[in-house]
Amino acid sequence: MTVYSLTLRAEQADALQKHLLRDDGCERAAYLLCRVAEAGMDPWDRQAHTKFLVREVVPVPDADVIESTPTRVTWSTRSFVKALKEAERTGQVVAVVHNHPAGFPDFSPQDDANERDLIQGAINRNGPGTRLLSLIMTPDGRLTGQVWRHPSKTGHDPLAMIRVVGGRFDLHYPERGTAADMRAFHRQALAFGAALNQDLRKLRVGIVGCGGTGSAVAMLLARLGVGQVLLIDNDIIDQTNLNRLHGAHQADADAMRPKVDVVARAITELGLGVRVAPIDAWVGDPACRDALKCCDIIFGCTDDHDGRAFINRFAYYYLTPVIDIGLAIDVSDAPVPAINALDGRVTVLMPRHTCLMCREIIDPKIAADQALKRKNPGEYEKRKAEAYVFGEGNPSPAVVTFTTELACMGVNELIHRLQGFRGQDGHAPNRVRKFHLNEDRRPGRSPQSYCPVCGTDENWGMGDVEPFMGRVD
């Protein structure tokens, strides 16, 4: 069995609403052109997962509409054939969207009958294996969808999740608002409403880097009730981790246990029903790809520039928001160090947000050296001796109170984007906490026009391409 989902950007959802939801209360229609991300196995339910990524909204022109009433819309097939032709040319899938002005959220028998004709026409035009998506939008902007594989009565499957990503993260799924709240999260519901608890339970959240910050993020997400957590790190516990890594013990350092296993154990011991998938690997390892594709949100908690560059690119290619977290402590060389700067940063990566490269948070030279060390350690050591690459130097300063507070900042950004407790303008693409000055800032930075990640929408939502994300490693 395959689980299907769809992701679209907030401006695309706004364009749909503007076209479909008009004051006359009549049905309208539009198309979506979608790229695809295929995961052979979801790490939590062990099923294949296909994620459709919206690239373009194409309204059905009013001139093509034959009939538009509060209960019915028909239009010329001319625009449908044009959409199928473009989908075939660009390797995309067509979605047909129409609205139900009366607010009925489900597909009617007439909808299904019409769509059986459409999927047959799509197969006739584009060949066997062609899929067709169908979505309904209600007056409150809610979305319901299904995927047609063939025109039989059993030839369609539901879209298990529809995500709208922007200043808010809106989740649309069939049973939203109907689940019973777990007693463990009752007081959380008193603050933010039961819907947030249900949304958190549905989420698949990845955490890249399970050190001081990542382990704190993991424990906070588990205590909030996030249902599925992915842990990615290829490091082990050592003595220097014990005072910062949540859930770690001396025995873990003695046994040199992988960080992901230690954090997974700590989450499981909470007994809150969180399903944890640990992967002991570098984030760019092909073994991580399926799991990353299945995530709704990713937290970047690594200090590896090459790893950051990978998830920085992933956020835009796969329309998967990344909340990247970093801490920088600059101290003097005095016997008793003085704090020159103590800065924490929470940066959200996704289309319409400036990427880490353009913010100069990732150093391409360090990233290249780290990649060389991972792929060819002998050559790395040779170049280091010849001063062509950076040596490791001294470890960076880190303090558990600050890494944990940054984790809280990052998780609170997620809560706001799901629930909106800070108000309409409460989201922050980049928030910097100057701990030593006791102040927060929101430094802005525009994308560089030449940046292939955030400076152009060419790769936004491209999903699966060869080579992976256009990288030749």
PAPA-673050 format. One record per residue (C-alpha): residue in three letters; x, y, z. Coordinates in steps of 0.5 Angstrom, whole numbers, always signed. Layout:
<pts>
PT   residuo       x       y       z
PT       ala       X       Y       Z
...
</pts>
This chain:
<pts>
PT   residuo       x       y       z
PT       met      +0      +0      +0
PT       thr      +2      +7      -1
PT       val      +1     +13      +3
PT       tyr      +0     +20      -1
PT       ser      +0     +27      +1
PT       leu      +1     +34      -2
PT       thr      +5     +40      +0
PT       leu      +3     +47      -3
PT       arg      +6     +54      -1
PT       ala      +2     +59      +2
PT       glu      +2     +64      -4
PT       gln      -1     +58      -8
PT       ala      -6     +56      -3
PT       asp      -8     +64      -3
PT       ala      -8     +64     -11
PT       leu     -13     +58     -11
PT       gln     -18     +61      -6
PT       lys     -18     +68     -10
PT       his     -20     +64     -16
PT       leu     -25     +59     -13
PT       leu     -28     +62      -7
PT       arg     -32     +68     -10
PT       asp     -38     +72      -7
PT       asp     -43     +69     -12
PT       gly     -42     +63      -8
PT       cys     -41     +58     -15
PT       glu     -37     +53     -16
PT       arg     -30     +54     -20
PT       ala     -24     +50     -22
PT       ala     -17     +50     -23
PT       tyr     -11     +45     -24
PT       leu      -5     +44     -20
PT       leu      +2     +42     -23
PT       cys      +6     +37     -18
PT       arg     +13     +34     -18
PT       val     +13     +28     -14
PT       ala     +18     +25      -8
PT       glu     +18     +18      -8
PT       ala     +20     +14      -1
PT       gly     +20      +7      -2
PT       met     +19      +6      +6
PT       asp     +16     +11     +11
PT       pro     +21      +9     +17
PT       trp     +15      +9     +22
PT       asp      +9      +5     +18
PT       arg     +14      +1     +14
PT       gln      +9      +3      +8
PT       ala     +11      +7      +1
PT       his     +10     +14      +1
PT       thr      +9     +19      -5
PT       lys      +9     +26      -4
PT       phe      +6     +31      -9
PT       leu     +10     +38      -9
PT       val      +6     +43     -12
PT       arg     +10     +47     -17
PT       glu      +4     +51     -21
PT       val      -3     +54     -20
PT       val      -7     +54     -27
PT       pro     -14     +57     -26
PT       val     -19     +54     -31
PT       pro     -21     +61     -35
PT       asp     -28     +63     -34
PT       ala     -28     +63     -42
PT       asp     -28     +56     -42
PT       val     -33     +55     -36
PT       ile     -40     +52     -39
PT       glu     -44     +52     -33
PT       ser     -42     +55     -26
PT       thr     -48     +54     -20
PT       pro     -47     +53     -13
PT       thr     -47     +46     -14
PT       arg     -44     +44     -21
PT       val     -39     +47     -25
PT       thr     -37     +44     -32
PT       trp     -32     +47     -37
PT       ser     -29     +45     -44
PT       thr     -23     +40     -44
PT       arg     -19     +44     -48
PT       ser     -15     +47     -41
PT       phe     -15     +40     -38
PT       val     -11     +37     -45
PT       lys      -7     +43     -44
PT       ala      -5     +41     -37
PT       leu      -4     +34     -39
PT       lys      +1     +36     -44
PT       glu      +5     +40     -40
PT       ala      +5     +35     -35
PT       glu      +8     +30     -40
PT       arg     +13     +35     -42
PT       thr     +16     +36     -35
PT       gly     +15     +30     -31
PT       gln      +9     +33     -27
PT       val      +2     +30     -24
PT       val      -4     +34     -26
PT       ala      -9     +36     -20
PT       val     -16     +38     -21
PT       val     -19     +43     -16
PT       his     -26     +45     -15
PT       asn     -30     +48      -9
PT       his     -36     +46      -5
PT       pro     -39     +53      -4
PT       ala     -44     +50      +1
PT       gly     -38     +47      +5
PT       phe     -39     +40      +4
PT       pro     -32     +37      +5
PT       asp     -33     +30      +2
PT       phe     -33     +28      -6
PT       ser     -40     +27      -8
PT       pro     -42     +21     -13
PT       gln     -42     +26     -18
PT       asp     -35     +28     -17
PT       asp     -33     +21     -17
PT       ala     -36     +20     -23
PT       asn     -34     +26     -27
PT       glu     -27     +24     -24
PT       arg     -27     +17     -27
PT       asp     -28     +20     -34
PT       leu     -22     +25     -33
PT       ile     -17     +19     -30
PT       gln     -19     +15     -36
PT       gly     -18     +21     -41
PT       ala     -11     +22     -37
PT       ile      -9     +15     -39
PT       asn     -11     +16     -46
PT       arg      -7     +22     -47
PT       asn      -1     +21     -43
PT       gly      -1     +13     -42
PT       pro      -1      +7     -37
PT       gly      +1      +9     -30
PT       thr      -2     +16     -31
PT       arg      -4     +19     -24
PT       leu      -9     +24     -23
PT       leu     -11     +28     -16
PT       ser     -17     +31     -14
PT       leu     -18     +36      -9
PT       ile     -24     +40      -6
PT       met     -24     +47      -3
PT       thr     -29     +49      +2
PT       pro     -31     +56      +4
PT       asp     -26     +56     +10
PT       gly     -20     +54      +6
PT       arg     -20     +47      +8
PT       leu     -18     +42      +3
PT       thr     -19     +35      +2
PT       gly     -16     +30      -4
PT       gln     -15     +24      -7
PT       val     -11     +20     -12
PT       trp     -14     +17     -18
PT       arg     -10     +11     -21
PT       his     -15      +8     -25
PT       pro     -22      +9     -27
PT       ser     -25      +3     -23
PT       lys     -29      +4     -17
PT       thr     -23      +2     -12
PT       gly     -18      +6     -17
PT       his     -17     +12     -12
PT       asp     -14     +13      -5
PT       pro     -14     +19      +0
PT       leu      -9     +24      +1
PT       ala      -7     +23      +8
PT       met      -4     +30      +9
PT       ile      -5     +36      +5
PT       arg      +0     +41      +8
PT       val      +0     +49      +7
PT       val      +7     +52      +8
PT       gly      +9     +59      +9
PT       gly      +8     +64     +15
PT       arg      +3     +59     +18
PT       phe      +4     +51     +17
PT       asp      -3     +49     +16
PT       leu      -5     +42     +16
PT       his     -11     +39     +13
PT       tyr     -13     +31     +14
PT       pro     -19     +28     +14
PT       glu     -20     +26     +21
PT       arg     -18     +33     +24
PT       gly     -22     +36     +30
PT       thr     -25     +29     +32
PT       ala     -20     +25     +36
PT       ala     -20     +25     +43
PT       asp     -15     +28     +47
PT       met     -10     +24     +51
PT       arg     -10     +26     +58
PT       ala      -2     +27     +59
PT       phe      -3     +33     +54
PT       his     -10     +36     +57
PT       arg      -7     +42     +60
PT       gln      -3     +44     +53
PT       ala     -10     +44     +50
PT       leu     -13     +49     +55
PT       ala      -7     +53     +53
PT       phe      -7     +52     +45
PT       gly     -13     +48     +44
PT       ala     -14     +41     +42
PT       ala     -13     +42     +35
PT       leu      -6     +43     +36
PT       asn      -5     +37     +40
PT       gln      -8     +33     +34
PT       asp      -4     +36     +29
PT       leu      +3     +35     +33
PT       arg      +1     +28     +34
PT       lys      +0     +27     +26
PT       leu      +7     +30     +25
PT       arg     +13     +27     +22
PT       val     +19     +31     +25
PT       gly     +26     +30     +23
PT       ile     +32     +32     +28
PT       val     +39     +33     +24
PT       gly     +44     +33     +30
PT       cys     +43     +30     +37
PT       gly     +48     +34     +41
PT       gly     +46     +39     +46
PT       thr     +41     +43     +42
PT       gly     +38     +37     +38
PT       ser     +37     +32     +44
PT       ala     +34     +38     +48
PT       val     +29     +39     +41
PT       ala     +28     +32     +41
PT       met     +25     +31     +48
PT       leu     +21     +38     +48
PT       leu     +18     +35     +42
PT       ala     +16     +28     +45
PT       arg     +13     +32     +51
PT       leu      +9     +36     +47
PT       gly      +6     +30     +44
PT       val      +9     +30     +37
PT       gly      +7     +23     +34
PT       gln     +13     +21     +30
PT       val     +21     +23     +31
PT       leu     +26     +22     +26
PT       leu     +34     +22     +29
PT       ile     +40     +23     +25
PT       asp     +47     +23     +27
PT       asn     +53     +19     +26
PT       asp     +57     +21     +32
PT       ile     +58     +17     +39
PT       ile     +57     +20     +46
PT       asp     +63     +22     +50
PT       gln     +65     +25     +56
PT       thr     +64     +32     +53
PT       asn     +57     +31     +52
PT       leu     +55     +29     +58
PT       asn     +53     +35     +61
PT       arg     +49     +38     +55
PT       leu     +46     +32     +52
PT       his     +39     +30     +55
PT       gly     +38     +23     +56
PT       ala     +46     +21     +56
PT       his     +49     +17     +62
PT       gln     +56     +16     +64
PT       ala     +55      +9     +62
PT       asp     +53     +11     +55
PT       ala     +60     +15     +54
PT       asp     +64      +9     +57
PT       ala     +60      +4     +52
PT       met     +61      +9     +46
PT       arg     +54      +9     +44
PT       pro     +51     +12     +38
PT       lys     +47     +19     +40
PT       val     +41     +17     +36
PT       asp     +40     +11     +40
PT       val     +41     +14     +47
PT       val     +36     +20     +45
PT       ala     +31     +15     +42
PT       arg     +32     +11     +49
PT       ala     +30     +17     +53
PT       ile     +24     +19     +49
PT       thr     +21     +12     +49
PT       glu     +22     +12     +57
PT       leu     +18     +18     +57
PT       gly     +12     +13     +55
PT       leu      +8     +18     +51
PT       gly      +7     +14     +45
PT       val     +12     +17     +41
PT       arg     +15     +13     +35
PT       val     +22     +14     +34
PT       ala     +26     +12     +28
PT       pro     +34     +13     +29
PT       ile     +39     +13     +24
PT       asp     +46     +13     +25
PT       ala     +49     +16     +19
PT       trp     +51     +23     +16
PT       val     +45     +26     +14
PT       gly     +47     +26      +6
PT       asp     +48     +19      +6
PT       pro     +43     +16      +1
PT       ala     +40     +11      +7
PT       cys     +37     +18     +10
PT       arg     +33     +20      +4
PT       asp     +27     +16      +5
PT       ala     +26     +18     +12
PT       leu     +27     +25     +10
PT       lys     +22     +25      +5
PT       cys     +17     +23      +9
PT       cys     +18     +29     +14
PT       asp     +13     +34     +15
PT       ile     +18     +39     +19
PT       ile     +26     +38     +20
PT       phe     +30     +41     +25
PT       gly     +37     +43     +24
PT       cys     +42     +42     +30
PT       thr     +48     +40     +27
PT       asp     +55     +44     +27
PT       asp     +57     +41     +21
PT       his     +57     +46     +15
PT       asp     +57     +40     +10
PT       gly     +51     +37     +13
PT       arg     +47     +44     +14
PT       ala     +49     +45      +6
PT       phe     +45     +39      +5
PT       ile     +39     +41      +9
PT       asn     +39     +48      +7
PT       arg     +38     +45      +0
PT       phe     +33     +40      +2
PT       ala     +28     +45      +5
PT       tyr     +27     +48      -2
PT       tyr     +27     +42      -7
PT       tyr     +22     +38      -2
PT       leu     +18     +44      +0
PT       thr     +20     +41      +7
PT       pro     +21     +47     +12
PT       val     +27     +47     +16
PT       ile     +28     +50     +23
PT       asp     +36     +51     +23
PT       ile     +39     +52     +30
PT       gly     +46     +55     +32
PT       leu     +50     +58     +38
PT       ala     +56     +62     +37
PT       ile     +60     +64     +43
PT       asp     +66     +68     +42
PT       val     +71     +69     +48
PT       ser     +77     +72     +50
PT       asp     +84     +69     +51
PT       ala     +85     +71     +58
PT       pro     +86     +66     +64
PT       val     +79     +68     +66
PT       pro     +75     +68     +59
PT       ala     +71     +74     +58
PT       ile     +65     +74     +53
PT       asn     +65     +78     +47
PT       ala     +59     +75     +44
PT       leu     +54     +70     +46
PT       asp     +49     +69     +40
PT       gly     +44     +64     +39
PT       arg     +40     +63     +32
PT       val     +33     +60     +30
PT       thr     +33     +61     +22
PT       val     +27     +58     +18
PT       leu     +29     +55     +11
PT       met     +23     +54      +6
PT       pro     +21     +58      -1
PT       arg     +20     +66      +0
PT       his     +26     +65      +6
PT       thr     +33     +67      +5
PT       cys     +37     +61      +5
PT       leu     +43     +59     +10
PT       met     +48     +61      +4
PT       cys     +46     +68      +3
PT       arg     +46     +69     +10
PT       glu     +53     +67     +10
PT       ile     +52     +62     +16
PT       ile     +55     +56     +12
PT       asp     +62     +57     +10
PT       pro     +63     +54      +3
PT       lys     +70     +53      +4
PT       ile     +69     +49     +11
PT       ala     +63     +45      +8
PT       ala     +68     +43      +2
PT       asp     +73     +41      +7
PT       gln     +68     +37     +11
PT       ala     +66     +33      +5
PT       leu     +73     +31      +3
PT       lys     +75     +29     +10
PT       arg     +68     +24     +10
PT       lys     +70     +22      +3
PT       asn     +77     +21      +3
PT       pro     +80     +22     +10
PT       gly     +87     +21      +7
PT       glu     +87     +26      +2
PT       tyr     +84     +31      +7
PT       glu     +90     +29     +12
PT       lys     +95     +31      +7
PT       arg     +92     +37      +5
PT       lys     +91     +39     +12
PT       ala     +99     +38     +13
PT       glu    +100     +43      +7
PT       ala     +95     +48     +10
PT       tyr     +90     +47      +4
PT       val     +84     +45      +9
PT       phe     +82     +48     +16
PT       gly     +84     +43     +22
PT       glu     +79     +42     +27
PT       gly     +82     +47     +32
PT       asn     +80     +47     +39
PT       pro     +72     +45     +40
PT       ser     +67     +51     +40
PT       pro     +65     +53     +47
PT       ala     +58     +50     +49
PT       val     +53     +51     +55
PT       val     +47     +47     +57
PT       thr     +43     +53     +59
PT       phe     +44     +56     +52
PT       thr     +43     +50     +48
PT       thr     +37     +48     +51
PT       glu     +34     +55     +51
PT       leu     +35     +55     +44
PT       ala     +32     +49     +43
PT       cys     +26     +52     +46
PT       met     +26     +58     +41
PT       gly     +26     +53     +36
PT       val     +20     +49     +38
PT       asn     +16     +55     +40
PT       glu     +17     +58     +33
PT       leu     +14     +51     +30
PT       ile      +8     +52     +35
PT       his      +7     +59     +33
PT       arg      +7     +57     +26
PT       leu      +2     +51     +27
PT       gln      -3     +55     +32
PT       gly      -1     +63     +31
PT       phe      -1     +65     +39
PT       arg      +4     +71     +37
PT       gly      -1     +74     +32
PT       gln      -1     +75     +25
PT       asp      +6     +77     +24
PT       gly      +9     +73     +30
PT       his     +13     +68     +25
PT       ala     +21     +70     +24
PT       pro     +25     +67     +19
PT       asn     +31     +69     +23
PT       arg     +31     +70     +30
PT       val     +38     +72     +34
PT       arg     +38     +72     +41
PT       lys     +44     +76     +44
PT       phe     +44     +73     +51
PT       his     +50     +77     +53
PT       leu     +46     +83     +51
PT       asn     +39     +80     +54
PT       glu     +36     +82     +47
PT       asp     +33     +79     +41
PT       arg     +34     +81     +34
PT       arg     +31     +79     +27
PT       pro     +36     +81     +22
PT       gly     +34     +81     +15
PT       arg     +38     +79      +9
PT       ser     +35     +78      +2
PT       pro     +37     +72      -3
PT       gln     +43     +73      -8
PT       ser     +40     +73     -15
PT       tyr     +45     +68     -17
PT       cys     +43     +63     -11
PT       pro     +40     +57     -14
PT       val     +37     +55      -7
PT       cys     +33     +61      -5
PT       gly     +35     +67     -11
PT       thr     +30     +63     -16
PT       asp     +24     +59     -16
PT       glu     +27     +54     -21
PT       asn     +28     +49     -16
PT       trp     +23     +50     -11
PT       gly     +19     +44     -10
PT       met     +23     +40     -16
PT       gly     +23     +34     -11
PT       asp     +26     +27     -14
PT       val     +31     +29     -20
PT       glu     +37     +26     -22
PT       pro     +43     +27     -19
PT       phe     +39     +28     -12
PT       met     +38     +35     -11
PT       gly     +42     +37     -17
PT       arg     +48     +35     -14
PT       val     +54     +31     -17
PT       asp     +58     +29     -10
</pts>
